[in-house]
Amino acid sequence: MYFEKGAIPVTILVDKTYKGTLDHGKKFTVYLDGIKIDGKYHLPPGEALFEIGEDVLIHAALSNTGPDISNVYYVKLGQFGKYKIVDDEAYNERSPFGITIDSAAKQSK
């Protein structure tokens, strides 16, 4: 089986920044580590998963690794660094019953 590694872009519109310098109303892109197998990209276990149009809180960081891509954002802690926001509660693999948005934001500090 032949496979290659690839970066899968996910563009996010910023509503609020808890830490860092991303501006409200601007878009930025995080890149997910993907694996291309038989012509299709797949996300490995542990990578953050996104749905089009969902509200999220993510812990993003800049990466300076890789021969082809540097100074790009990625989701710190993979699936644990991304929260889906529903009715002012933040949900992820570690918080399946939800926590406050402020609590989720403080986890990166």
Secondary structure, 3 states (H helix, E strand, C coil): CCEEEEEEEEEEECCCCCCCCCCCCCEEEEEEEEEEECCEEECCCCCCCCCCCCCEEECEEEECCCCCCCCEEEECCHHHCEEEEECCEEECCCCCCCEEHHHHHHCCC
